[in-house]
Amino acid sequence: MKTVTVGEFKSKFTYYLEKVMKGEEFIVAYGRKKKKVALFSPYANKKRPLRKLGPLDGKVTIQISDDWEMSDEELINA
């Protein structure tokens, strides 16, 4: 994975944005010590953690009406 400085990232922002849109990832480093401060990757690569019901798991049931118009995916991501 490529590492770029803040200055380079700033001056070539469009170039790096196009790289990300093509699926590439890169790290942005800051300061003289080049401390790694950010990771840029395509949004599609983002993995969302599964939501847990928590302390009510196994204790609660939900009944949804037959005329419910929201899909399960829309409900979970709301």
PDB file of N, CA, C and O in Angstrom:
ATOM      1  N   MET A   1       0.845  -1.165   0.000  1.00  0.00           N
ATOM      2  CA  MET A   1       0.000   0.000   0.000  1.00  0.00           C
ATOM      3  C   MET A   1       0.897   1.237   0.000  1.00  0.00           C
ATOM      4  O   MET A   1       1.856   1.322   0.768  1.00  0.00           O
ATOM      5  N   LYS A   2       0.578   2.181  -0.859  1.00  0.00           N
ATOM      6  CA  LYS A   2       1.393   3.378  -1.016  1.00  0.00           C
ATOM      7  C   LYS A   2       1.128   4.363   0.125  1.00  0.00           C
ATOM      8  O   LYS A   2      -0.001   4.495   0.598  1.00  0.00           O
ATOM      9  N   THR A   3       2.191   5.052   0.559  1.00  0.00           N
ATOM     10  CA  THR A   3       2.080   6.098   1.565  1.00  0.00           C
ATOM     11  C   THR A   3       2.466   7.423   0.928  1.00  0.00           C
ATOM     12  O   THR A   3       3.495   7.521   0.259  1.00  0.00           O
ATOM     13  N   VAL A   4       1.634   8.451   1.138  1.00  0.00           N
ATOM     14  CA  VAL A   4       1.908   9.784   0.598  1.00  0.00           C
ATOM     15  C   VAL A   4       1.879  10.799   1.733  1.00  0.00           C
ATOM     16  O   VAL A   4       1.203  10.595   2.741  1.00  0.00           O
ATOM     17  N   THR A   5       2.612  11.888   1.564  1.00  0.00           N
ATOM     18  CA  THR A   5       2.614  12.943   2.580  1.00  0.00           C
ATOM     19  C   THR A   5       1.377  13.815   2.406  1.00  0.00           C
ATOM     20  O   THR A   5       0.733  13.800   1.357  1.00  0.00           O
ATOM     21  N   VAL A   6       1.058  14.572   3.446  1.00  0.00           N
ATOM     22  CA  VAL A   6      -0.083  15.478   3.390  1.00  0.00           C
ATOM     23  C   VAL A   6       0.089  16.476   2.248  1.00  0.00           C
ATOM     24  O   VAL A   6      -0.861  16.758   1.519  1.00  0.00           O
ATOM     25  N   GLY A   7       1.300  17.009   2.091  1.00  0.00           N
ATOM     26  CA  GLY A   7       1.561  17.976   1.031  1.00  0.00           C
ATOM     27  C   GLY A   7       1.305  17.409  -0.353  1.00  0.00           C
ATOM     28  O   GLY A   7       0.679  18.056  -1.192  1.00  0.00           O
ATOM     29  N   GLU A   8       1.794  16.192  -0.589  1.00  0.00           N
ATOM     30  CA  GLU A   8       1.577  15.555  -1.886  1.00  0.00           C
ATOM     31  C   GLU A   8       0.094  15.271  -2.097  1.00  0.00           C
ATOM     32  O   GLU A   8      -0.437  15.498  -3.184  1.00  0.00           O
ATOM     33  N   PHE A   9      -0.567  14.778  -1.063  1.00  0.00           N
ATOM     34  CA  PHE A   9      -1.996  14.486  -1.153  1.00  0.00           C
ATOM     35  C   PHE A   9      -2.786  15.752  -1.471  1.00  0.00           C
ATOM     36  O   PHE A   9      -3.700  15.744  -2.296  1.00  0.00           O
ATOM     37  N   LYS A  10      -2.416  16.834  -0.801  1.00  0.00           N
ATOM     38  CA  LYS A  10      -3.102  18.109  -0.996  1.00  0.00           C
ATOM     39  C   LYS A  10      -2.902  18.637  -2.420  1.00  0.00           C
ATOM     40  O   LYS A  10      -3.851  19.112  -3.044  1.00  0.00           O
ATOM     41  N   SER A  11      -1.694  18.557  -2.924  1.00  0.00           N
ATOM     42  CA  SER A  11      -1.406  19.105  -4.250  1.00  0.00           C
ATOM     43  C   SER A  11      -1.921  18.222  -5.390  1.00  0.00           C
ATOM     44  O   SER A  11      -2.132  18.705  -6.503  1.00  0.00           O
ATOM     45  N   LYS A  12      -2.123  16.932  -5.115  1.00  0.00           N
ATOM     46  CA  LYS A  12      -2.589  16.006  -6.160  1.00  0.00           C
ATOM     47  C   LYS A  12      -3.891  15.323  -5.746  1.00  0.00           C
ATOM     48  O   LYS A  12      -4.105  14.143  -6.023  1.00  0.00           O
ATOM     49  N   PHE A  13      -4.754  16.085  -5.080  1.00  0.00           N
ATOM     50  CA  PHE A  13      -5.986  15.521  -4.532  1.00  0.00           C
ATOM     51  C   PHE A  13      -6.816  14.797  -5.592  1.00  0.00           C
ATOM     52  O   PHE A  13      -7.245  13.665  -5.365  1.00  0.00           O
ATOM     53  N   THR A  14      -7.047  15.422  -6.734  1.00  0.00           N
ATOM     54  CA  THR A  14      -7.861  14.813  -7.787  1.00  0.00           C
ATOM     55  C   THR A  14      -7.243  13.509  -8.280  1.00  0.00           C
ATOM     56  O   THR A  14      -7.952  12.530  -8.514  1.00  0.00           O
ATOM     57  N   TYR A  15      -5.943  13.498  -8.433  1.00  0.00           N
ATOM     58  CA  TYR A  15      -5.233  12.291  -8.873  1.00  0.00           C
ATOM     59  C   TYR A  15      -5.489  11.137  -7.899  1.00  0.00           C
ATOM     60  O   TYR A  15      -5.824  10.029  -8.318  1.00  0.00           O
ATOM     61  N   TYR A  16      -5.330  11.402  -6.599  1.00  0.00           N
ATOM     62  CA  TYR A  16      -5.523  10.340  -5.609  1.00  0.00           C
ATOM     63  C   TYR A  16      -6.989   9.946  -5.473  1.00  0.00           C
ATOM     64  O   TYR A  16      -7.295   8.785  -5.202  1.00  0.00           O
ATOM     65  N   LEU A  17      -7.889  10.894  -5.658  1.00  0.00           N
ATOM     66  CA  LEU A  17      -9.308  10.570  -5.621  1.00  0.00           C
ATOM     67  C   LEU A  17      -9.668   9.623  -6.771  1.00  0.00           C
ATOM     68  O   LEU A  17     -10.445   8.687  -6.584  1.00  0.00           O
ATOM     69  N   GLU A  18      -9.113   9.864  -7.938  1.00  0.00           N
ATOM     70  CA  GLU A  18      -9.340   8.966  -9.075  1.00  0.00           C
ATOM     71  C   GLU A  18      -8.775   7.573  -8.799  1.00  0.00           C
ATOM     72  O   GLU A  18      -9.384   6.570  -9.169  1.00  0.00           O
ATOM     73  N   LYS A  19      -7.617   7.513  -8.151  1.00  0.00           N
ATOM     74  CA  LYS A  19      -7.024   6.215  -7.790  1.00  0.00           C
ATOM     75  C   LYS A  19      -7.949   5.444  -6.845  1.00  0.00           C
ATOM     76  O   LYS A  19      -8.152   4.242  -7.012  1.00  0.00           O
ATOM     77  N   VAL A  20      -8.505   6.140  -5.859  1.00  0.00           N
ATOM     78  CA  VAL A  20      -9.418   5.502  -4.907  1.00  0.00           C
ATOM     79  C   VAL A  20     -10.658   5.000  -5.640  1.00  0.00           C
ATOM     80  O   VAL A  20     -11.136   3.899  -5.367  1.00  0.00           O
ATOM     81  N   MET A  21     -11.176   5.792  -6.559  1.00  0.00           N
ATOM     82  CA  MET A  21     -12.365   5.379  -7.313  1.00  0.00           C
ATOM     83  C   MET A  21     -12.084   4.150  -8.164  1.00  0.00           C
ATOM     84  O   MET A  21     -13.013   3.421  -8.511  1.00  0.00           O
ATOM     85  N   LYS A  22     -10.833   3.905  -8.506  1.00  0.00           N
ATOM     86  CA  LYS A  22     -10.453   2.712  -9.270  1.00  0.00           C
ATOM     87  C   LYS A  22     -10.190   1.514  -8.361  1.00  0.00           C
ATOM     88  O   LYS A  22      -9.895   0.422  -8.848  1.00  0.00           O
ATOM     89  N   GLY A  23     -10.297   1.709  -7.041  1.00  0.00           N
ATOM     90  CA  GLY A  23     -10.145   0.594  -6.112  1.00  0.00           C
ATOM     91  C   GLY A  23      -8.852   0.569  -5.323  1.00  0.00           C
ATOM     92  O   GLY A  23      -8.655  -0.330  -4.505  1.00  0.00           O
ATOM     93  N   GLU A  24      -7.966   1.524  -5.542  1.00  0.00           N
ATOM     94  CA  GLU A  24      -6.692   1.541  -4.823  1.00  0.00           C
ATOM     95  C   GLU A  24      -6.860   2.145  -3.427  1.00  0.00           C
ATOM     96  O   GLU A  24      -7.788   2.913  -3.175  1.00  0.00           O
ATOM     97  N   GLU A  25      -5.960   1.789  -2.543  1.00  0.00           N
ATOM     98  CA  GLU A  25      -5.927   2.332  -1.188  1.00  0.00           C
ATOM     99  C   GLU A  25      -4.574   2.981  -0.959  1.00  0.00           C
ATOM    100  O   GLU A  25      -3.575   2.571  -1.549  1.00  0.00           O
ATOM    101  N   PHE A  26      -4.542   3.993  -0.102  1.00  0.00           N
ATOM    102  CA  PHE A  26      -3.260   4.584   0.264  1.00  0.00           C
ATOM    103  C   PHE A  26      -3.358   5.229   1.632  1.00  0.00           C
ATOM    104  O   PHE A  26      -4.444   5.524   2.131  1.00  0.00           O
ATOM    105  N   ILE A  27      -2.185   5.441   2.225  1.00  0.00           N
ATOM    106  CA  ILE A  27      -2.068   6.017   3.563  1.00  0.00           C
ATOM    107  C   ILE A  27      -1.527   7.430   3.438  1.00  0.00           C
ATOM    108  O   ILE A  27      -0.661   7.698   2.605  1.00  0.00           O
ATOM    109  N   VAL A  28      -2.040   8.344   4.273  1.00  0.00           N
ATOM    110  CA  VAL A  28      -1.525   9.715   4.311  1.00  0.00           C
ATOM    111  C   VAL A  28      -0.686   9.860   5.574  1.00  0.00           C
ATOM    112  O   VAL A  28      -1.132   9.537   6.675  1.00  0.00           O
ATOM    113  N   ALA A  29       0.547  10.355   5.393  1.00  0.00           N
ATOM    114  CA  ALA A  29       1.486  10.536   6.504  1.00  0.00           C
ATOM    115  C   ALA A  29       1.667  12.026   6.770  1.00  0.00           C
ATOM    116  O   ALA A  29       1.641  12.839   5.846  1.00  0.00           O
ATOM    117  N   TYR A  30       1.851  12.376   8.051  1.00  0.00           N
ATOM    118  CA  TYR A  30       1.915  13.771   8.469  1.00  0.00           C
ATOM    119  C   TYR A  30       3.207  14.071   9.228  1.00  0.00           C
ATOM    120  O   TYR A  30       3.681  13.258  10.021  1.00  0.00           O
ATOM    121  N   GLY A  31       3.759  15.239   8.972  1.00  0.00           N
ATOM    122  CA  GLY A  31       4.901  15.727   9.738  1.00  0.00           C
ATOM    123  C   GLY A  31       6.237  15.154   9.315  1.00  0.00           C
ATOM    124  O   GLY A  31       6.333  14.329   8.406  1.00  0.00           O
ATOM    125  N   ARG A  32       7.284  15.629  10.020  1.00  0.00           N
ATOM    126  CA  ARG A  32       8.650  15.177   9.706  1.00  0.00           C
ATOM    127  C   ARG A  32       8.844  13.692   9.952  1.00  0.00           C
ATOM    128  O   ARG A  32       9.588  13.018   9.240  1.00  0.00           O
ATOM    129  N   LYS A  33       8.163  13.197  10.968  1.00  0.00           N
ATOM    130  CA  LYS A  33       8.295  11.770  11.288  1.00  0.00           C
ATOM    131  C   LYS A  33       7.381  10.899  10.423  1.00  0.00           C
ATOM    132  O   LYS A  33       7.375   9.673  10.535  1.00  0.00           O
ATOM    133  N   LYS A  34       6.613  11.560   9.563  1.00  0.00           N
ATOM    134  CA  LYS A  34       5.693  10.866   8.652  1.00  0.00           C
ATOM    135  C   LYS A  34       4.776   9.888   9.402  1.00  0.00           C
ATOM    136  O   LYS A  34       4.663   8.710   9.062  1.00  0.00           O
ATOM    137  N   LYS A  35       4.134  10.432  10.427  1.00  0.00           N
ATOM    138  CA  LYS A  35       3.190   9.639  11.213  1.00  0.00           C
ATOM    139  C   LYS A  35       1.962   9.328  10.352  1.00  0.00           C
ATOM    140  O   LYS A  35       1.369  10.223   9.750  1.00  0.00           O
ATOM    141  N   LYS A  36       1.598   8.070  10.304  1.00  0.00           N
ATOM    142  CA  LYS A  36       0.445   7.650   9.507  1.00  0.00           C
ATOM    143  C   LYS A  36      -0.833   8.108  10.211  1.00  0.00           C
ATOM    144  O   LYS A  36      -1.106   7.720  11.347  1.00  0.00           O
ATOM    145  N   VAL A  37      -1.616   8.950   9.506  1.00  0.00           N
ATOM    146  CA  VAL A  37      -2.796   9.537  10.131  1.00  0.00           C
ATOM    147  C   VAL A  37      -4.114   9.164   9.453  1.00  0.00           C
ATOM    148  O   VAL A  37      -5.173   9.315  10.062  1.00  0.00           O
ATOM    149  N   ALA A  38      -4.077   8.684   8.216  1.00  0.00           N
ATOM    150  CA  ALA A  38      -5.329   8.365   7.530  1.00  0.00           C
ATOM    151  C   ALA A  38      -5.122   7.252   6.512  1.00  0.00           C
ATOM    152  O   ALA A  38      -4.044   7.088   5.941  1.00  0.00           O
ATOM    153  N   LEU A  39      -6.179   6.507   6.310  1.00  0.00           N
ATOM    154  CA  LEU A  39      -6.199   5.461   5.291  1.00  0.00           C
ATOM    155  C   LEU A  39      -7.343   5.788   4.348  1.00  0.00           C
ATOM    156  O   LEU A  39      -8.489   5.904   4.783  1.00  0.00           O
ATOM    157  N   PHE A  40      -7.053   5.938   3.075  1.00  0.00           N
ATOM    158  CA  PHE A  40      -8.085   6.213   2.088  1.00  0.00           C
ATOM    159  C   PHE A  40      -8.326   4.956   1.275  1.00  0.00           C
ATOM    160  O   PHE A  40      -7.403   4.368   0.712  1.00  0.00           O
ATOM    161  N   SER A  41      -9.595   4.558   1.227  1.00  0.00           N
ATOM    162  CA  SER A  41      -9.974   3.369   0.473  1.00  0.00           C
ATOM    163  C   SER A  41     -11.366   3.596  -0.103  1.00  0.00           C
ATOM    164  O   SER A  41     -12.093   4.464   0.379  1.00  0.00           O
ATOM    165  N   PRO A  42     -11.747   2.841  -1.114  1.00  0.00           N
ATOM    166  CA  PRO A  42     -13.077   2.999  -1.702  1.00  0.00           C
ATOM    167  C   PRO A  42     -14.171   2.744  -0.668  1.00  0.00           C
ATOM    168  O   PRO A  42     -14.045   1.857   0.176  1.00  0.00           O
ATOM    169  N   TYR A  43     -15.229   3.517  -0.743  1.00  0.00           N
ATOM    170  CA  TYR A  43     -16.343   3.378   0.191  1.00  0.00           C
ATOM    171  C   TYR A  43     -16.960   1.985   0.109  1.00  0.00           C
ATOM    172  O   TYR A  43     -17.413   1.447   1.119  1.00  0.00           O
ATOM    173  N   ALA A  44     -16.981   1.407  -1.070  1.00  0.00           N
ATOM    174  CA  ALA A  44     -17.555   0.070  -1.256  1.00  0.00           C
ATOM    175  C   ALA A  44     -16.815  -0.983  -0.438  1.00  0.00           C
ATOM    176  O   ALA A  44     -17.387  -2.027  -0.126  1.00  0.00           O
ATOM    177  N   ASN A  45     -15.553  -0.732  -0.083  1.00  0.00           N
ATOM    178  CA  ASN A  45     -14.768  -1.683   0.709  1.00  0.00           C
ATOM    179  C   ASN A  45     -15.114  -1.633   2.194  1.00  0.00           C
ATOM    180  O   ASN A  45     -14.706  -2.512   2.953  1.00  0.00           O
ATOM    181  N   LYS A  46     -15.860  -0.617   2.614  1.00  0.00           N
ATOM    182  CA  LYS A  46     -16.193  -0.446   4.029  1.00  0.00           C
ATOM    183  C   LYS A  46     -17.075  -1.591   4.487  1.00  0.00           C
ATOM    184  O   LYS A  46     -18.104  -1.877   3.874  1.00  0.00           O
ATOM    185  N   LYS A  47     -16.679  -2.234   5.546  1.00  0.00           N
ATOM    186  CA  LYS A  47     -17.459  -3.328   6.106  1.00  0.00           C
ATOM    187  C   LYS A  47     -18.200  -2.814   7.331  1.00  0.00           C
ATOM    188  O   LYS A  47     -17.595  -2.279   8.261  1.00  0.00           O
ATOM    189  N   ARG A  48     -19.496  -2.981   7.318  1.00  0.00           N
ATOM    190  CA  ARG A  48     -20.311  -2.539   8.447  1.00  0.00           C
ATOM    191  C   ARG A  48     -20.475  -3.700   9.420  1.00  0.00           C
ATOM    192  O   ARG A  48     -20.782  -4.818   9.008  1.00  0.00           O
ATOM    193  N   PRO A  49     -20.272  -3.442  10.694  1.00  0.00           N
ATOM    194  CA  PRO A  49     -20.454  -4.521  11.672  1.00  0.00           C
ATOM    195  C   PRO A  49     -21.935  -4.881  11.795  1.00  0.00           C
ATOM    196  O   PRO A  49     -22.807  -4.030  11.615  1.00  0.00           O
ATOM    197  N   LEU A  50     -22.205  -6.130  12.099  1.00  0.00           N
ATOM    198  CA  LEU A  50     -23.579  -6.554  12.315  1.00  0.00           C
ATOM    199  C   LEU A  50     -24.095  -5.944  13.608  1.00  0.00           C
ATOM    200  O   LEU A  50     -23.375  -5.869  14.604  1.00  0.00           O
ATOM    201  N   ARG A  51     -25.332  -5.517  13.582  1.00  0.00           N
ATOM    202  CA  ARG A  51     -25.936  -4.967  14.798  1.00  0.00           C
ATOM    203  C   ARG A  51     -26.394  -6.115  15.687  1.00  0.00           C
ATOM    204  O   ARG A  51     -26.973  -7.093  15.214  1.00  0.00           O
ATOM    205  N   LYS A  52     -26.130  -5.983  16.971  1.00  0.00           N
ATOM    206  CA  LYS A  52     -26.551  -6.996  17.927  1.00  0.00           C
ATOM    207  C   LYS A  52     -27.717  -6.445  18.736  1.00  0.00           C
ATOM    208  O   LYS A  52     -27.798  -5.242  18.985  1.00  0.00           O
ATOM    209  N   LEU A  53     -28.602  -7.317  19.137  1.00  0.00           N
ATOM    210  CA  LEU A  53     -29.754  -6.911  19.919  1.00  0.00           C
ATOM    211  C   LEU A  53     -29.361  -6.579  21.352  1.00  0.00           C
ATOM    212  O   LEU A  53     -30.090  -5.873  22.049  1.00  0.00           O
ATOM    213  N   GLY A  54     -28.235  -7.075  21.787  1.00  0.00           N
ATOM    214  CA  GLY A  54     -27.741  -6.738  23.121  1.00  0.00           C
ATOM    215  C   GLY A  54     -28.400  -7.537  24.219  1.00  0.00           C
ATOM    216  O   GLY A  54     -28.669  -8.726  24.049  1.00  0.00           O
ATOM    217  N   PRO A  55     -28.669  -6.892  25.360  1.00  0.00           N
ATOM    218  CA  PRO A  55     -29.198  -7.624  26.515  1.00  0.00           C
ATOM    219  C   PRO A  55     -30.601  -8.191  26.286  1.00  0.00           C
ATOM    220  O   PRO A  55     -31.033  -9.061  27.042  1.00  0.00           O
ATOM    221  N   LEU A  56     -31.315  -7.726  25.273  1.00  0.00           N
ATOM    222  CA  LEU A  56     -32.660  -8.238  25.010  1.00  0.00           C
ATOM    223  C   LEU A  56     -32.668  -9.427  24.054  1.00  0.00           C
ATOM    224  O   LEU A  56     -33.732  -9.953  23.728  1.00  0.00           O
ATOM    225  N   ASP A  57     -31.497  -9.851  23.606  1.00  0.00           N
ATOM    226  CA  ASP A  57     -31.398 -10.975  22.683  1.00  0.00           C
ATOM    227  C   ASP A  57     -32.021 -12.220  23.307  1.00  0.00           C
ATOM    228  O   ASP A  57     -31.631 -12.638  24.397  1.00  0.00           O
ATOM    229  N   GLY A  58     -32.983 -12.803  22.614  1.00  0.00           N
ATOM    230  CA  GLY A  58     -33.656 -14.001  23.106  1.00  0.00           C
ATOM    231  C   GLY A  58     -34.817 -13.716  24.035  1.00  0.00           C
ATOM    232  O   GLY A  58     -35.547 -14.638  24.398  1.00  0.00           O
ATOM    233  N   LYS A  59     -35.013 -12.450  24.436  1.00  0.00           N
ATOM    234  CA  LYS A  59     -36.084 -12.091  25.363  1.00  0.00           C
ATOM    235  C   LYS A  59     -37.202 -11.298  24.692  1.00  0.00           C
ATOM    236  O   LYS A  59     -38.283 -11.134  25.256  1.00  0.00           O
ATOM    237  N   VAL A  60     -36.934 -10.810  23.490  1.00  0.00           N
ATOM    238  CA  VAL A  60     -37.885  -9.938  22.812  1.00  0.00           C
ATOM    239  C   VAL A  60     -38.256 -10.538  21.464  1.00  0.00           C
ATOM    240  O   VAL A  60     -37.403 -11.075  20.757  1.00  0.00           O
ATOM    241  N   THR A  61     -39.527 -10.445  21.117  1.00  0.00           N
ATOM    242  CA  THR A  61     -39.966 -10.833  19.781  1.00  0.00           C
ATOM    243  C   THR A  61     -40.644  -9.629  19.139  1.00  0.00           C
ATOM    244  O   THR A  61     -41.226  -8.784  19.819  1.00  0.00           O
ATOM    245  N   ILE A  62     -40.555  -9.575  17.828  1.00  0.00           N
ATOM    246  CA  ILE A  62     -41.146  -8.463  17.092  1.00  0.00           C
ATOM    247  C   ILE A  62     -42.060  -9.036  16.025  1.00  0.00           C
ATOM    248  O   ILE A  62     -41.671  -9.935  15.279  1.00  0.00           O
ATOM    249  N   GLN A  63     -43.279  -8.510  15.954  1.00  0.00           N
ATOM    250  CA  GLN A  63     -44.204  -8.905  14.900  1.00  0.00           C
ATOM    251  C   GLN A  63     -44.420  -7.693  14.010  1.00  0.00           C
ATOM    252  O   GLN A  63     -44.705  -6.598  14.493  1.00  0.00           O
ATOM    253  N   ILE A  64     -44.283  -7.897  12.708  1.00  0.00           N
ATOM    254  CA  ILE A  64     -44.436  -6.808  11.749  1.00  0.00           C
ATOM    255  C   ILE A  64     -45.663  -7.086  10.895  1.00  0.00           C
ATOM    256  O   ILE A  64     -45.868  -8.204  10.424  1.00  0.00           O
ATOM    257  N   SER A  65     -46.468  -6.063  10.703  1.00  0.00           N
ATOM    258  CA  SER A  65     -47.693  -6.161   9.925  1.00  0.00           C
ATOM    259  C   SER A  65     -47.405  -6.599   8.488  1.00  0.00           C
ATOM    260  O   SER A  65     -46.323  -6.339   7.962  1.00  0.00           O
ATOM    261  N   ASP A  66     -48.374  -7.264   7.856  1.00  0.00           N
ATOM    262  CA  ASP A  66     -48.213  -7.729   6.477  1.00  0.00           C
ATOM    263  C   ASP A  66     -48.096  -6.586   5.477  1.00  0.00           C
ATOM    264  O   ASP A  66     -47.522  -6.767   4.404  1.00  0.00           O
ATOM    265  N   ASP A  67     -48.631  -5.411   5.809  1.00  0.00           N
ATOM    266  CA  ASP A  67     -48.576  -4.289   4.867  1.00  0.00           C
ATOM    267  C   ASP A  67     -47.351  -3.394   5.097  1.00  0.00           C
ATOM    268  O   ASP A  67     -47.331  -2.242   4.664  1.00  0.00           O
ATOM    269  N   TRP A  68     -46.358  -3.916   5.762  1.00  0.00           N
ATOM    270  CA  TRP A  68     -45.104  -3.184   6.015  1.00  0.00           C
ATOM    271  C   TRP A  68     -44.430  -2.900   4.682  1.00  0.00           C
ATOM    272  O   TRP A  68     -44.251  -3.811   3.874  1.00  0.00           O
ATOM    273  N   GLU A  69     -44.050  -1.636   4.439  1.00  0.00           N
ATOM    274  CA  GLU A  69     -43.517  -1.254   3.137  1.00  0.00           C
ATOM    275  C   GLU A  69     -42.002  -1.072   3.117  1.00  0.00           C
ATOM    276  O   GLU A  69     -41.440  -0.784   2.061  1.00  0.00           O
ATOM    277  N   MET A  70     -41.341  -1.228   4.231  1.00  0.00           N
ATOM    278  CA  MET A  70     -39.888  -1.051   4.289  1.00  0.00           C
ATOM    279  C   MET A  70     -39.223  -2.424   4.245  1.00  0.00           C
ATOM    280  O   MET A  70     -39.631  -3.346   4.952  1.00  0.00           O
ATOM    281  N   SER A  71     -38.199  -2.548   3.412  1.00  0.00           N
ATOM    282  CA  SER A  71     -37.492  -3.826   3.328  1.00  0.00           C
ATOM    283  C   SER A  71     -36.638  -4.032   4.584  1.00  0.00           C
ATOM    284  O   SER A  71     -36.350  -3.084   5.314  1.00  0.00           O
ATOM    285  N   ASP A  72     -36.245  -5.267   4.818  1.00  0.00           N
ATOM    286  CA  ASP A  72     -35.386  -5.564   5.969  1.00  0.00           C
ATOM    287  C   ASP A  72     -34.095  -4.762   5.900  1.00  0.00           C
ATOM    288  O   ASP A  72     -33.628  -4.237   6.911  1.00  0.00           O
ATOM    289  N   GLU A  73     -33.516  -4.666   4.696  1.00  0.00           N
ATOM    290  CA  GLU A  73     -32.256  -3.937   4.504  1.00  0.00           C
ATOM    291  C   GLU A  73     -32.423  -2.454   4.847  1.00  0.00           C
ATOM    292  O   GLU A  73     -31.554  -1.864   5.489  1.00  0.00           O
ATOM    293  N   GLU A  74     -33.539  -1.852   4.421  1.00  0.00           N
ATOM    294  CA  GLU A  74     -33.795  -0.440   4.733  1.00  0.00           C
ATOM    295  C   GLU A  74     -33.950  -0.239   6.238  1.00  0.00           C
ATOM    296  O   GLU A  74     -33.467   0.751   6.789  1.00  0.00           O
ATOM    297  N   LEU A  75     -34.620  -1.170   6.896  1.00  0.00           N
ATOM    298  CA  LEU A  75     -34.818  -1.081   8.341  1.00  0.00           C
ATOM    299  C   LEU A  75     -33.502  -1.202   9.090  1.00  0.00           C
ATOM    300  O   LEU A  75     -33.246  -0.439  10.022  1.00  0.00           O
ATOM    301  N   ILE A  76     -32.671  -2.146   8.698  1.00  0.00           N
ATOM    302  CA  ILE A  76     -31.393  -2.371   9.372  1.00  0.00           C
ATOM    303  C   ILE A  76     -30.451  -1.199   9.182  1.00  0.00           C
ATOM    304  O   ILE A  76     -29.736  -0.834  10.115  1.00  0.00           O
ATOM    305  N   ASN A  77     -30.429  -0.598   7.998  1.00  0.00           N
ATOM    306  CA  ASN A  77     -29.502   0.493   7.698  1.00  0.00           C
ATOM    307  C   ASN A  77     -30.043   1.868   8.048  1.00  0.00           C
ATOM    308  O   ASN A  77     -29.358   2.866   7.825  1.00  0.00           O
ATOM    309  N   ALA A  78     -31.240   1.948   8.586  1.00  0.00           N
ATOM    310  CA  ALA A  78     -31.836   3.254   8.922  1.00  0.00           C
ATOM    311  C   ALA A  78     -31.140   3.899  10.083  1.00  0.00           C
ATOM    312  O   ALA A  78     -31.514   4.998  10.494  1.00  0.00           O
TER     313      ALA A  78
END
